[in-house]
Amino acid sequence: MTRRWASHLRGDIAGGVAAAVLTIPVSMGYGILSLQPLGEPYVAYGVLAGLVSAIMVPLTAVLLGADTVMMYAPRSVVTFLIGSIVLHSFVKPGAGIDAADVHSTLSLVFLVVFTAGLIQALFGRFRLGRLVQYIPSPVMAGFQNAAAILILFSQLDALFGFRQHVPPLLIVRHLSSVQPLTLLVGVVTALGMWHGARLTRRIPPTILGLLLGSGAYYAIVVMGHRAGLGPTVGALPTTVPTPAYLVDFAAVLATPAAWRVLPTILTGAMSLALVASLDGLLCAKTVEAATRQKVRGSRELLGLGVGNMVAACFGGISSGVNLGASFANHKSGARTSLSVVVAAVVILLAVLLLAPAIALVPRAVIAGLLVVVSLQLLDRWSIRIVRQMLAKEFVYWRSMTVDVLVIALVATVAIAADLVTAVGIGLGVAILSFLFRMSRSAVRRAYHGDAIHSRRTREPALMELVQARGREILVLELEGPIFFGTAEDLADRVEAALKDGVAWVVLDLKRVNEIDSTGARILLQVHERVAQEGRHLLLSHLPATGRLADFLKDMRVTAALTREKVFADTDRALEWAEDRLIARERGGAGPGGEVPLERLDVLAGLDAGEYAVLKGMLGRRTYARGEVVFREGDKSRELFVIASGAASVKIRLPGQHRENRLATFSAGTVFGEVALLDEQPRSATVEADEDLVCYVLTAAAFETLSREHRAIAIKLLANIGRELGRRLRRANATIYQLES
């Protein structure tokens, strides 16, 4: 690491200083915001708490091995949550906390920060970083908008110069108490920060606003109007920060008052840990996109959690990833974690050497900066979707309406009650909305056996039978999870199919990603209902092993259906159902022996003499089950006519030992005709599925037939063409059904 620091020394120092300059005023403002609900005596401690956090968290992260240019400092959303916890846990009547006891109260506040850091570190240690990201976007957007509004409201007293707290809705009644000069200072600060990038690119907007506002304040003082201005930050504690609060945590917990608020402390710490973790991960990903430095979510949470614990021991609030300072750091040339150390050291020197100057910063200036921060914090996505809804630009406006309602609900509850309740309600509504959306039908597509057949090619009479009675076979392609919200609808679909005369129901599980216990039990109930009618439920795309297969085995679904009715793909299931349909229609008769040569459709239309000539050219071959008739790439050109048995056409797929069945040919059908006609190598492999008997027409015999018996050759080619036409029509019908 030392070598890397040396190789980027100049850029890291420049970036660290620039980031520190940006971080100092923001950390001061957020520190005030976090402790402001406790009253005026806590303002100076709040400033120090923000600065201490901006020192301790980055130093701890680097010591834990963080090799990044990300800057760590208090964050608006996280700070707002701390202020909300303080307000609703330690200030409200009946809390049992004596706010006049500054040290004990601060110990309780920093204990919340310490506990939240511990939980955050555990998230990282046990790799739960991804779980935190499952908080829905509308909930976070509502929380962010509430934070923006409440940050704005919290600064109105300092901005207007009120000496006593005035609720935002009652400001109109207290216009006579407004200090115009204080408001002017705040407006100058806000305008300087808001338009800073337009005024100059040499000074960061936050620093420019701070300088302009402070300049305006003290210019008014020089002109003799000090009485019309609000207060400054005030004197900071002058001692060097030490981990004194670590000892105080144990002492505070020994008091009865602390035990009474302990559940509140734990709840607040958990909320703070969740929000801080999500905010940190999202910001880290944003920085990663700009700097191309890989971020490991769980490791980042661990560093932030431990850093926040250390900061709490020194009297600091929680920190996250400071986006503005991080980008400024990287743009200034920083490429290693040395820049993070430089920034922390510069802030520490400012606390130790510039405390008197920090004490002179006007409160109205801090308020002006935070007003701009609150406006910038408003969630842009929320604003955009509201605009699009008003302009009627959404196709799926119902879905967007639900999101907007969740955003509004979370924001309203957070403002009117407290954040924990708001997030809880928002999560509940989002979960219910998700379940409602996911509870739509799990059936992706349904089709019958008369429209789509299996890949088994049969003699024309049997294909006509399957075409005529194939509606008794139903395939339901399922997708998504089969759980308590979708399984009942599936059962209703099967029940309706049974009333419609369906005898075989195939459930295609290819796109099913999850089945819960309720879904499995309903599958069992569906099987029992189908069996009572003397009909059959089949499952396809269920491998012999795997998570889904193991779960259905544990739930006794596979055992109830038996392995005979569970298939690796839907084509095999369709073939099984077609075989049973044919057997039923033929009175249970099986395929029987060999199909007589004269009954083969490929020889249709020949008179006795022509038949005798062609028969003399055909050779008879037999193949045992599993024997290869020919392989993909072979240059053989024979035409095969199946007298008994069946053979499957297969092609190789990328990967080891992978293949796909294209078709299966039964007695009375032909295969191998393509190579005979186009004189190209075999495009697939044909393998006997059972003992196979074929009549074979070689290429040489076909050439003799074409040369010496053209009439027979023409009739033979016409029959082959008719068979190819049937296959093409079936393929077209299948494609139409699948694409429509």
C-alpha positions, -999 to 999 in steps of 0.1 A, spaced: 0 0 0 29 24 8 42 20 -28 8 28 -42 5 59 -20 39 71 -32 30 66 -68 0 89 -66 12 113 -38 5 146 -54 -30 137 -66 -40 121 -33 -29 151 -13 -48 175 -37 -79 154 -36 -78 149 1 -76 187 8 -104 194 -17 -126 168 -2 -119 181 34 -128 216 24 -161 203 10 -168 180 40 -162 205 69 -193 228 64 -216 199 55 -205 179 85 -211 209 107 -246 213 94 -255 177 97 -241 176 132 -264 205 142 -293 187 125 -288 155 145 -288 171 180 -309 201 173 -341 186 188 -323 186 222 -321 223 223 -297 252 220 -271 238 245 -264 209 221 -256 230 190 -219 231 196 -218 194 205 -237 187 172 -211 206 152 -183 186 169 -202 153 165 -204 159 127 -167 167 124 -156 139 146 -175 114 125 -158 128 94 -125 121 110 -129 87 127 -150 68 101 -126 73 72 -95 66 94 -111 34 107 -121 23 72 -85 27 59 -71 8 89 -95 -20 81 -80 -23 46 -103 0 25 -83 9 -6 -106 35 -21 -110 72 -29 -145 72 -14 -150 99 13 -169 91 45 -189 118 62 -223 123 77 -251 119 52 -284 139 50 -308 110 51 -289 92 79 -285 124 100 -322 132 96 -329 97 110 -307 103 140 -325 136 146 -358 118 143 -347 91 168 -335 118 192 -368 138 189 -391 108 194 -370 89 219 -354 114 241 -373 147 238 -410 137 238 -429 139 271 -427 108 292 -394 96 278 -378 98 312 -347 116 299 -334 148 316 -322 169 286 -305 192 311 -280 165 319 -260 170 287 -234 144 292 -258 115 300 -281 125 272 -253 126 247 -241 92 260 -276 78 252 -275 93 217 -241 80 209 -251 46 223 -277 45 196 -251 53 170 -227 27 185 -254 0 185 -264 8 149 -227 6 139 -225 -28 155 -256 -40 136 -242 -26 104 -209 -44 110 -228 -76 116 -246 -71 83 -212 -70 66 -196 -98 86 -224 -122 78 -227 -110 42 -262 -96 46 -254 -66 24 -276 -78 -4 -306 -83 20 -306 -47 29 -310 -38 -7 -344 -54 -8 -361 -24 8 -384 -13 -21 -375 19 -40 -409 36 -33 -403 32 5 -368 47 2 -381 75 -20 -408 83 5 -383 83 33 -359 105 13 -387 130 5 -398 131 41 -362 137 51 -359 166 26 -391 182 39 -382 178 76 -346 191 71 -362 222 54 -387 226 83 -360 221 109 -340 251 96 -369 276 93 -364 289 129 -327 297 123 -334 310 88 -362 334 99 -344 343 131 -371 331 154 -360 331 190 -386 304 199 -396 274 179 -425 282 155 -442 253 138 -440 256 99 -478 259 96 -479 288 120 -452 309 104 -477 332 88 -490 342 122 -455 351 134 -443 372 105 -438 401 129 -411 380 147 -391 374 115 -356 390 114 -352 403 78 -315 406 80 -311 370 93 -333 359 64 -312 379 40 -281 361 52 -297 328 47 -310 336 12 -276 349 2 -260 317 14 -286 295 -4 -283 314 -36 -245 313 -35 -246 275 -31 -274 270 -56 -258 290 -84 -222 285 -73 -213 264 -103 -225 292 -126 -206 319 -107 -172 302 -106 -157 267 -110 -127 274 -88 -146 274 -56 -170 245 -46 -206 257 -43 -208 248 -6 -177 268 2 -189 297 -19 -222 298 -1 -205 296 32 -182 325 23 -209 347 8 -233 341 37 -207 347 64 -194 378 45 -230 392 44 -235 385 81 -204 403 92 -209 431 68 -242 438 85 -225 436 119 -199 462 108 -228 484 97 -241 483 132 -271 460 129 -259 431 151 -291 432 171 -311 422 140 -291 390 133 -294 355 147 -267 337 167 -235 320 155 -225 284 162 -209 293 194 -179 279 213 -169 243 206 -156 219 233 -119 226 232 -106 192 244 -90 168 220 -115 141 210 -110 109 231 -130 77 233 -145 87 266 -180 77 257 -170 40 255 -167 40 293 -199 61 297 -220 36 277 -217 11 305 -224 37 332 -255 50 314 -269 16 309 -268 11 347 -293 39 352 -331 31 354 -339 57 328 -317 40 302 -334 6 308 -368 22 303 -358 35 268 -337 5 259 -363 -10 236 -366 24 218 -328 25 216 -326 -9 200 -355 -2 176 -339 31 166 -305 15 162 -319 -12 139 -337 15 118 -306 35 116 -285 5 107 -309 -5 79 -311 30 64 -274 37 68 -265 4 52 -288 9 22 -276 45 17 -240 34 20 -244 6 -5 -262 28 -30 -237 56 -28 -208 31 -30 -222 17 -63 -226 53 -76 -190 61 -68 -179 27 -83 -196 37 -116 -176 69 -118 -142 57 -105 -142 21 -118 -129 10 -84 -147 -23 -75 -168 -21 -43 -175 -51 -22 -208 -45 -5 -204 -66 26 -169 -55 32 -180 -19 28 -207 -24 54 -182 -39 78 -159 -9 75 -187 16 78 -202 -3 108 -169 -4 127 -161 32 118 -194 43 132 -188 24 164 -154 41 168 -170 75 159 -196 70 186 -170 63 212 -154 97 203 -187 115 203 -195 114 166 -226 106 147 -230 80 119 -213 85 86 -218 72 51 -203 77 16 -201 114 8 -208 116 -30 -198 152 -36 -165 149 -17 -158 115 -33 -162 129 -68 -142 160 -60 -114 137 -46 -112 116 -77 -114 145 -101 -86 162 -82 -63 133 -90 -67 110 -60 -63 73 -68 -55 56 -34 -68 56 2 -40 81 11 -64 108 0 -89 96 26 -63 98 53 -53 133 41 -89 145 43 -94 131 78 -62 148 90 -71 181 75 -105 180 92 -88 171 125 -64 200 122 -94 223 115 -111 211 147 -79 216 168 -67 248 152 -97 265 137 -123 259 165 -125 297 172 -132 304 136 -158 276 133 -176 290 164 -181 323 145 -200 307 116 -236 322 117 -264 298 123 -284 313 94 -255 304 71 -257 268 82 -295 269 77 -291 283 42 -267 255 33 -291 229 46 -321 244 28 -303 239 -5 -293 204 7 -330 196 14 -341 208 -20 -314 187 -37 -324 157 -16 -359 156 -30 -361 123 -49 -359 130 -86 -376 97 -95 -406 106 -75 -409 140 -92 -404 125 -126 -431 99 -123 -456 124 -109 -450 146 -139 -454 117 -162 -486 106 -146 -500 142 -148 -490 142 -185 -505 107 -189 -473 93 -204 -475 60 -186 -489 29 -202 -490 9 -169 -503 38 -149 -519 16 -122 -485 2 -112 -471 38 -111 -501 50 -91 -494 23 -64 -457 34 -62 -467 71 -58 -492 62 -31 -465 43 -12 -441 72 -16 -468 97 -3 -478 74 25 -443 69 38 -435 106 36 -467 116 53 -463 92 82 -427 101 86 -436 137 89 -467 133 110 -455 105 133 -420 89 131 -397 73 107 -398 37 121 -436 36 118 -434 51 83 -409 26 70 -429 -3 86 -461 9 70 -443 15 37 -428 -20 37 -462 -35 45 -479 -17 17 -451 -25 -7 -452 -62 2 -490 -64 -2 -487 -47 -35 -460 -71 -46 -481 -101 -35 -511 -87 -54 -490 -83 -85 -474 -117 -82 -507 -133 -75 -517 -130 -112 -521 -163 -130 -490 -184 -131 -501 -199 -164 -479 -183 -191 -496 -201 -220 -520 -229 -225 -525 -251 -256 -541 -284 -265 -528 -315 -282 -547 -309 -314 -528 -277 -320 -493 -288 -309 -482 -324 -312 -452 -342 -298 -421 -347 -320 -431 -383 -326 -440 -388 -362 -467 -415 -367 -484 -430 -397 -510 -407 -412 -540 -425 -398 -527 -421 -362 -517 -385 -368 -552 -378 -379 -565 -395 -348 -543 -373 -326 -554 -343 -345 -591 -352 -341 -590 -360 -304 -559 -341 -293 -580 -315 -275 -583 -339 -246 -546 -331 -239 -539 -298 -223 -504 -282 -216 -502 -254 -191 -469 -236 -193 -462 -221 -158 -439 -193 -149 -427 -175 -117 -434 -188 -82 -461 -213 -74 -471 -201 -40 -502 -194 -19 -511 -165 -42 -510 -183 -75 -516 -220 -67 -554 -216 -62 -558 -200 -96 -539 -229 -111 -562 -254 -94 -592 -235 -108 -577 -237 -143 -573 -274 -140 -608 -278 -127 -622 -259 -156 -602 -281 -180 -617 -312 -165 -652 -299 -171 -642 -292 -207 -633 -329 -213 -595 -328 -209 -581 -362 -199 -544 -354 -197 -531 -322 -181 -494 -314 -185 -479 -288 -161 -447 -274 -177 -424 -263 -149 -396 -250 -171 -400 -214 -160 -411 -220 -124 -384 -207 -101 -400 -215 -67 -427 -236 -52 -437 -231 -15 -454 -256 7 -489 -243 -1 -482 -246 -38 -470 -282 -33 -500 -292 -13 -524 -277 -39 -505 -297 -66 -513 -328 -45 -549 -318 -43 -550 -312 -80 -535 -347 -87 -561 -363 -64 -589 -344 -81 -577 -355 -116 -572 -391 -105 -608 -393 -91 -620 -386 -126 -598 -413 -140 -576 -388 -158 -539 -379 -155 -518 -351 -142 -482 -350 -157 -452 -328 -148 -426 -318 -173 -392 -301 -171 -386 -315 -137 -351 -330 -135 -343 -360 -114 -323 -339 -90 -322 -302 -80 -338 -279 -55 -372 -280 -71 -372 -317 -76 -359 -324 -40 -386 -301 -25 -414 -318 -45 -400 -352 -34 -400 -340 3 -436 -329 -1 -445 -363 -15 -457 -348 -48 -434 -369 -69 -443 -401 -51 -481 -394 -56 -477 -389 -93 -451 -417 -97 -420 -413 -119 -440 -425 -148 -458 -392 -150 -428 -369 -144 -408 -360 -176 -376 -342 -184 -394 -321 -211 -429 -313 -223 -424 -332 -256 -420 -365 -238 -450 -358 -217 -471 -350 -249 -458 -382 -265 -469 -402 -234 -503 -387 -235 -507 -393 -272 -497 -429 -268 -524 -434 -242 -550 -415 -264 -542 -438 -293 -543 -469 -272 -577 -459 -258 -592 -452 -292 -579 -485 -306 -594 -505 -277 -562 -508 -258 -544 -524 -288 -507 -518 -289 -487 -511 -321 -487 -548 -330 -462 -565 -353 -446 -551 -385 -467 -529 -407 -471 -547 -440 -450 -531 -468 -481 -526 -490 -498 -505 -462 -469 -480 -460 -480 -446 -471 -448 -440 -490 -458 -467 -514 -493 -454 -520 -505 -451 -556 -484 -480 -570 -500 -507 -590 -491 -544 -586 -463 -543 -611 -448 -511 -598 -450 -524 -562 -431 -555 -572 -403 -535 -589 -399 -512 -559 -401 -540 -534 -372 -558 -552 -351 -527 -546 -357 -524 -509 -335 -541 -484 -346 -552 -449 -325 -542 -419 -329 -546 -382 -314 -525 -353 -313 -533 -316 -326 -508 -291 -300 -481 -286 -281 -489 -318 -272 -459 -340 -287 -461 -376 -265 -433 -388 -246 -404 -372 -245 -366 -378 -220 -359 -405 -221 -393 -422 -222 -393 -460 -246 -422 -463 -277 -415 -485 -302 -442 -477 -340 -437 -473 -354 -456 -443 -391 -468 -441 -400 -481 -406 -419 -514 -405 -419 -517 -367 -403 -500 -337 -393 -463 -334 -362 -442 -339 -353 -407 -327 -335 -379 -345 -310 -361 -322 -285 -333 -326 -255 -325 -305 -256 -293 -283 -227 -272 -270 -213 -288 -239 -203 -322 -227 -228 -350 -234 -257 -327 -244 -281 -335 -271 -317 -326 -281 -344 -348 -297 -357 -332 -329 -383 -360 -337 -392 -396 -332 -404 -417 -361 -428 -446 -356 -439 -476 -377 -452 -465 -411 -430 -434 -414 -399 -425 -433 -366 -408 -425 -333 -401 -442 -350 -386 -473 -332 -353 -471 -298 -366 -476 -311 -388 -504 -324 -358 -522 -298 -330 -515 -268 -354 -515 -254 -336 -484 -239 -352 -452 -264 -363 -425 -275 -333 -404 -284 -353 -373 -280 -387 -356 -307 -413 -357 -309 -439 -329 -332 -469 -323 -355 -463 -293 -366 -499 -294 -360 -529 -316 -363 -515 -351 -372 -530 -385 -367 -509 -416 -369 -512 -454 -340 -493 -469 -337 -477 -504 -300 -470 -511 -288 -441 -532 -277 -465 -560 -311 -482 -560 -328 -447 -562 -306 -437 -591 -315 -470 -609 -352 -463 -602 -350 -428 -615 -332 -439 -647 -351 -471 -656 -386 -466 -638 -393 -429 -639 -430 -434 -632 -423 -452 -600 -397 -427 -590 -422 -398 -596 -448 -415 -574 -423 -422 -547 -411 -386 -547 -447 -374 -546 -454 -395 -516 -422 -383 -499 -432 -347 -508 -467 -352 -493 -451 -364 -460 -427 -335 -459 -457 -312 -466 -476 -327 -436 -445 -321 -414 -442 -285 -426 -478 -278 -419 -475 -292 -384 -444 -271 -378 -463 -240 -390 -492 -247 -368 -469 -252 -338 -450 -220 -345 -483 -201 -348 -496 -215 -315 -464 -207 -297 -461 -172 -311 -497 -162 -309 
